[in-house]
Amino acid sequence: MIHFSFEPPVPGSPWRDTWDKACQFSPSVISEIDLFYKYFGVRAELVVDGVEVISGQGYLTLVDLALSLRHALNRLSSGEDSAIGFTENNEVIRLRR
């Protein structure tokens, strides 16, 4: 079983600024790089068959995480191995079909 969840930061958290600042601009003017790495920080948790893969203790940017998961799913669906990497650290989750 796979459990994936996330929650946005609470008001007053420094990570809440990653949401509030995004609301100050038209989405069309936010660069792709900034959208991936500067906006929408969340606490995310990923548990697979009872094994905690992403702990939910730190913050990740939601767009970067979602696109990484989508890319991994596409590769796995086409019969290829895949991996999920994180900009914030060197850890890599390798996935085999």
Beta strands, then each sheet from edge to edge (+ up, - down):
strand 1: 2-7
strand 2: 41-48
strand 3: 51-61
strand 4: 82-85
strand 5: 92-95
sheet 1: 1+ 2- 3+
sheet 2: 4+ 5-
end
